[in-house]
Amino acid sequence: MPIPNPPSGKLHIFDSYVTWLASSKLTFALEGDYVIQRLLPSSAPLHTSVVCGYARYQLTPRVAIAARTEYLSDRGGLFTGTTQAIKENTFTFEQKLADGFLVRAELRRDASNHPYFLTDTLGALKKEQNTATLGLIWWFGGQGGSLVALVRCGAASSSPRPVRMTRTEFRTDWSNQPFFEKKNQQNGATTQPTVLLGVIAYLSPKK
């Protein structure tokens, strides 16, 4: 059934990024996005701008650390549902335990200029949220490409009650040239199927 009086506005997305390999161990990246949307041609525009900075350092062949900082200005609530500015900082530690097996730990802090994040009190919001995440990633190759199993668990200090969520994703990437790693094939493969299996838990501390 067709939608009566469907929205006829437009969504414009401008995305750009730059990556700098400072050395064989150190990588920097900078990304900027600008999004503008009108639900109808006569509607007031909603503006969202994002700036992100990344840095990653390979301490040893098996250990790496990384940091990310991000600023999001959401004028009109296009992405977050309310007009606000959000900043986040994330620190990551990852260790390759074996070929194809990686453990990754992250500490993240989000902060807004308005109360936005949930608390242990129903109806009460606060301006910041701290999150800890532990991820286990396992790759193993096959004739069709690579299979990735991802298990993650985390704790967010602002969740009002324990929440558990499972996530399954199926993805296939194609290239017009051999690009993806393939076991026992030096030139690689033109396709790579991926399956992501996720288990995420958010636990709020007791008062």
C-alpha positions as CSV (number, residue, x, y, z in Angstrom):
1,M,0.0,0.0,0.0
2,P,1.5,3.4,-1.0
3,I,2.3,5.9,1.8
4,P,0.0,8.9,1.6
5,N,1.8,12.2,1.3
6,P,5.3,10.7,1.6
7,P,8.2,12.9,2.7
8,S,9.7,14.6,-0.3
9,G,12.7,16.2,1.4
10,K,16.4,15.3,0.8
11,L,19.3,14.0,2.8
12,H,22.8,15.2,1.9
13,I,25.9,13.5,3.4
14,F,29.4,14.8,3.0
15,D,32.2,12.6,4.2
16,S,36.0,12.9,4.0
17,Y,38.9,11.4,5.8
18,V,42.7,11.3,5.6
19,T,45.1,8.6,6.9
20,W,48.8,9.2,7.6
21,L,51.2,6.3,8.2
22,A,53.8,8.2,10.2
23,S,55.9,5.0,10.5
24,S,55.6,1.3,10.2
25,K,54.2,1.2,13.8
26,L,52.3,4.6,14.1
27,T,49.1,5.5,12.2
28,F,47.0,8.7,12.4
29,A,43.6,9.3,10.8
30,L,41.2,12.2,10.7
31,E,37.6,12.1,9.6
32,G,34.9,14.8,9.1
33,D,31.2,14.4,8.2
34,Y,28.5,16.9,7.6
35,V,24.8,15.8,7.2
36,I,21.8,17.9,6.4
37,Q,18.3,16.7,6.0
38,R,14.8,18.2,5.3
39,L,11.8,15.9,5.8
40,L,9.9,18.2,3.4
41,P,11.1,20.9,1.0
42,S,9.6,23.5,3.4
43,S,10.9,21.9,6.6
44,A,13.6,23.5,8.7
45,P,16.9,21.7,8.0
46,L,18.5,19.4,10.6
47,H,22.3,19.7,10.7
48,T,24.8,17.2,12.1
49,S,28.6,17.6,12.0
50,V,31.2,15.1,13.2
51,V,34.9,15.3,13.6
52,C,37.0,12.3,14.6
53,G,40.7,11.8,15.3
54,Y,42.4,8.4,15.6
55,A,45.9,7.2,16.5
56,R,47.2,3.6,16.7
57,Y,50.7,2.4,17.7
58,Q,52.0,-1.2,17.3
59,L,54.0,-1.8,20.4
60,T,55.1,-5.3,19.4
61,P,54.1,-7.6,16.6
62,R,51.3,-8.9,18.9
63,V,50.4,-5.9,21.0
64,A,48.9,-2.5,19.9
65,I,47.3,0.5,21.6
66,A,44.9,3.0,20.1
67,A,43.0,6.2,21.0
68,R,40.0,7.9,19.4
69,T,38.3,11.2,20.1
70,E,35.1,12.4,18.5
71,Y,32.9,15.5,18.6
72,L,29.3,15.4,17.3
73,S,27.1,18.5,17.0
74,D,23.5,17.4,16.4
75,R,21.4,20.5,15.7
76,G,17.8,19.4,15.4
77,G,18.4,15.9,16.8
78,L,18.8,14.0,13.5
79,F,21.0,11.3,15.1
80,T,20.4,11.5,18.8
81,G,16.8,12.7,19.0
82,T,17.6,16.0,20.6
83,T,19.8,19.1,19.9
84,Q,23.1,18.6,21.7
85,A,26.8,18.3,21.4
86,I,28.4,15.0,22.4
87,K,32.1,14.2,22.9
88,E,33.6,10.8,23.3
89,N,37.1,9.5,24.0
90,T,38.1,5.8,23.7
91,F,41.3,4.0,24.6
92,T,41.9,0.5,23.1
93,F,44.3,-2.2,24.0
94,E,44.6,-5.3,21.7
95,Q,46.7,-8.4,21.8
96,K,47.1,-11.1,19.2
97,L,47.1,-14.3,21.2
98,A,47.6,-16.5,18.2
99,D,47.3,-16.4,14.4
100,G,43.7,-15.5,13.7
101,F,42.8,-14.8,17.4
102,L,42.7,-11.3,18.9
103,V,41.5,-9.9,22.3
104,R,40.5,-6.3,22.5
105,A,39.7,-4.2,25.5
106,E,38.2,-0.7,25.4
107,L,37.5,2.1,27.8
108,R,35.1,4.8,26.6
109,R,33.7,8.0,28.0
110,D,30.8,9.9,26.4
111,A,29.8,13.4,27.6
112,S,27.0,15.7,26.5
113,N,26.2,19.4,27.2
114,H,22.7,18.3,28.2
115,P,21.4,15.4,30.4
116,Y,21.0,12.5,27.9
117,F,22.3,9.3,29.4
118,L,20.3,6.9,31.5
119,T,20.9,6.4,35.3
120,D,19.8,4.0,37.9
121,T,16.9,6.3,38.7
122,L,13.9,6.0,36.4
123,G,13.4,9.3,34.6
124,A,16.7,10.8,35.7
125,L,19.3,11.5,33.1
126,K,23.0,12.6,33.4
127,K,25.5,14.2,31.1
128,E,28.1,11.5,31.0
129,Q,28.5,7.7,30.5
130,N,31.5,5.4,31.0
131,T,31.7,2.1,29.1
132,A,34.1,-0.9,29.3
133,T,34.1,-3.5,26.5
134,L,36.0,-6.7,26.1
135,G,36.0,-8.4,22.7
136,L,37.3,-11.7,21.4
137,I,37.8,-11.9,17.7
138,W,38.6,-15.2,15.8
139,W,39.4,-15.4,12.1
140,F,39.7,-18.7,10.2
141,G,40.0,-19.0,6.5
142,G,38.3,-21.3,4.0
143,Q,37.8,-21.8,0.3
144,G,35.0,-19.1,0.3
145,G,37.0,-16.5,2.2
146,S,37.2,-15.8,5.9
147,L,34.8,-16.4,8.8
148,V,35.0,-14.0,11.7
149,A,33.5,-14.8,15.1
150,L,33.1,-11.9,17.4
151,V,32.2,-12.1,21.1
152,R,31.9,-8.9,23.1
153,C,30.8,-8.0,26.6
154,G,30.7,-4.6,28.2
155,A,29.6,-2.6,31.2
156,A,28.1,0.8,31.0
157,S,27.8,2.7,34.3
158,S,24.7,4.6,33.3
159,S,22.4,1.7,32.4
160,P,19.3,1.5,34.7
161,R,19.4,-2.3,34.8
162,P,21.3,-5.2,33.4
163,V,20.7,-5.6,29.6
164,R,21.9,-8.4,27.4
165,M,21.8,-8.3,23.6
166,T,22.9,-10.7,20.9
167,R,23.7,-9.7,17.4
168,T,24.3,-11.7,14.2
169,E,25.4,-10.1,11.0
170,F,26.1,-11.6,7.5
171,R,28.2,-9.7,5.1
172,T,29.9,-10.3,1.8
173,D,32.5,-8.0,0.2
174,W,33.5,-8.1,-3.5
175,S,36.4,-6.6,-5.4
176,N,37.2,-6.6,-9.2
177,Q,40.7,-7.7,-8.3
178,P,42.1,-10.3,-5.9
179,F,42.2,-8.3,-2.6
180,F,41.1,-10.4,0.4
181,E,43.4,-12.8,2.2
182,K,42.9,-16.4,1.4
183,K,44.7,-19.3,3.0
184,N,47.2,-21.1,0.8
185,Q,46.6,-18.7,-2.1
186,Q,49.2,-16.0,-2.5
187,N,47.1,-13.7,-4.9
188,G,44.1,-13.6,-2.6
189,A,40.4,-13.8,-3.4
190,T,37.9,-11.5,-5.0
191,T,35.2,-12.2,-2.4
192,Q,35.0,-12.4,1.3
193,P,32.0,-13.5,3.3
194,T,31.9,-12.6,6.9
195,V,29.7,-13.7,9.8
196,L,29.6,-11.6,13.0
197,L,28.3,-13.1,16.2
198,G,28.0,-10.7,19.1
199,V,27.0,-10.9,22.7
200,I,26.9,-7.6,24.5
201,A,26.1,-7.1,28.2
202,Y,25.7,-3.7,30.0
203,L,25.7,-3.9,33.8
204,S,25.0,-1.0,36.0
205,P,26.8,-0.8,39.4
206,K,24.8,-0.9,42.6
207,K,24.4,2.3,44.6
